[in-house]
């Protein structure tokens, strides 16, 4: 049987439009390559760096040909120049028709060495090639994930487009819609708009009766009939563990007759098939995208598109999760879980401004652990870390909902207490001191010394509060450790008034 040729079997104008739309959506070149790695039909502007090497380097052509021959599954290919490509080979009747390729992407800046080596091998001017390399923008892993999802979808559609052009027309239209979906998601990083955009797209595109997204502790549902929401939610609570365990598509042909839902009340009122796809983070199912349609609906032919939707949503969720983690890390102390000094500085600025605006008092409590150095010296730094974690946990338990508790540095901690009078602030400090003194730490009793400063309707600056709080703490340690002393009240003239304990306490 004669080997199929790409241009003989593919509707080239149609496929060119599809590739052009794909390249525009990704913001990178997309092309089909033959079995020896030569581009057949290309979309998007190839970087000058890659063009220079493609034209002169037999090394790149040889390695790409070997790559396509030895790895028939979709994968990431790093060529000799250090650039990355998302590749999905397309096989028809056991023969490779072509490979759908997206890229190149520069995932690291450290490519000067291979570039200099390739310049020598190809005879290209080194400075010219390095300049072309510098012009390629640095991409992230989310761009690679998007490229993978798209080339996989294109590779799934292409064999049918090659053999059954008419039958593939609807799927090509859906692929364009998938590109629209990717554009709609854009760079959104909040869960609610991500979920809303996905559900609206899927309901409209696939004619669904119901759709839902379950991810972490968040759930969003759509139902054409509002009174089905409770029933569908009950079904999904049983379906979710199955999808998470399988980490793959779960297809329920008839919800009324599936063993999983035998105990669901009123299940007979749900004459639907259900198609559920996992939402994967780092390859592991972390949630579920569930579709409801009339019994007999053929979802299998749409599997690549549905998986493309799930993959794109998963990539957006992963990016959102990474951003939240980075934001939390930026303001959280890794050892105690409390806010860090950076967060404290900004929080105190905002609280002082608010207190001044509304003529309210603001209190600042600062304390450190008595004899912490000797604790580390006697029991070791790991034991000291355990001690700091336990003190952080006690601090969280005794901080009110409006208080801001932070690790200031080393064994020093601070609490911002909005709208606390001198008596209230001193009482809270004393309660914390007693809680730590009475806690059964592993090696010995632990005590703290505390200083408190209160700005009473004053124009004190955050820097002044911290300075006076430090003085209060010093006074506490000087007059006797394990005590609360030197409560400082700053009047509108910024004159500190110190005493060991307010009357009535």
Protein Blocks (a to p, Z undefined) as FASTA:
>chain_A
ZZddfklmpcfklmmmmmmmmmmmnopacddddfkopafbdgdjddfklmmmmmmmmklm
mmmmmmmmmmmbgcddddfkopacddddddeehiafbdcdeddddfbfblmlmmmmmmmm
nopafklmmmmmmmpccddfklmmmmmmmmmmmmmmmmmmmmmmmlmmmmmmmmmmmmmm
mmmnmmafbfklmmmmmmmmmmmmnopabdcddehjbccdddfblklmmmmmmmmmmmmm
mmmmnopacddfblklgfklmmpghklmmcccdddddddeehiafbdcdddddehiafkl
mmmmmmmmmmmmmmmmmmmmmmmmmmmmmmccfklopacfklmmmmmmmmmmmmmmnopa
cdddddddehklmmmmmnojklmmmmmmmmmmmmmmmpcfkbccddfbhjbccdddehia
fklmmmmmmmmmmmmmmpccfkbccdddddddddehiabdfklmmmmmmmmmmmmmmnog
hiaehiacddfkopacddfbdghZZ
